[in-house]
Amino acid sequence: MPDTNENQARYSQQGTQADGVGFRLARVVVVVCLATGAVLDAAIGAHSGKGTGEFSL
């Protein structure tokens, strides 16, 4: 994803990286139909923090 100010504010960065260096982390959850391989639903959210787990998305 682009390294914009909005993405920096919304998505976390790996703790071992210096600020302003490296990639942002996002959590992506996808529901896939096993018969056809079609994506039925998808969600994207922050990688860490309260309410960012797979069940929350």
SULZI-V783110 format. One record per helix or strand. SS is the DSSP state (helix for helix, strand for strand). FROM is the first residue (numbers start at 1). LEN is the number of residues. If there is no record, write none. Layout:
# SULZI-V783110
[[SS	FROM	LEN] [SS	FROM	LEN]]
This chain:
# SULZI-V783110
[[helix	5	6] [strand	13	1] [strand	24	1] [strand	26	7] [strand	39	8]]
